């Protein structure tokens, strides 16, 4: 039996604790956190009951804390962020080619007939909420002059 081991997180060499079987991490707090993180990642990948429990916990947490409320509270508690964002948005709006009075948030993200062939983001936007974490990237190509569109999933 080896009397020393190399910590997987910090890379240091340490004396093995005889009471710990297969010791891979040292007693440093950051290394213990790394050990727990590795255990959770390994358990999430292999244990379906653990994965379901984690997913259920995430869903209930998200239901109680909607993202738009988080942003509102963040902006209320960080006025310097709000002011900086306001100044940067004014600068972006003054860029050449920007129409005065254009909307920052556009709920109609896909025009009926796209002007250019290219890649567009299709997303569902809930009323009153800007936050959208679920986007689907597709490639659109106009096949004829009548505006028929072929969508190809490119994600």
C-alpha positions, 0 to 999 in steps of 0.5 A: 500500500502506498503511503502518499497520494497526489491530490487530484485538485491541487496536485500536491503530494500528501500522506495518506490517511489510513482511515480513508479508503482510496483517498484522492483529495487532500484536506484543503477546503477548496479540494474538498469542494472539488471532491464533492463537485466530482462526486455529484457530477459522477453520481448525476451521470450514473444514478437516474434517481439522483438525477431525477431528484436534482431536476425536480429540485431545479424545477421547483426552485425555478418556479419559485424564482422566475428569471424576470423577477431575478433581473428586476431585483438585481437591477434594483439592488445594483443601480450602477449597473442600470446606469452603465447599461443605460449609457451603453444602450444610448451609444448603441442607439446612436450608431449609424444605420439605427432608426430612431424609435426602433424597439430594443425587444422585438417579439416578432423575431422572424419576418414573414419573408426574410430579406437575406438567406442566412441563419436566424434564431427562432424563439418563443417569447412570453408576453412581458418577459425579455428573458429567453434561454431556449433558442433554436438555431436554424438555417433558412433558404428561400427556394422560390420567389413566393417566399417558401422557406426551407428550415434546416436544424443546424444545432 
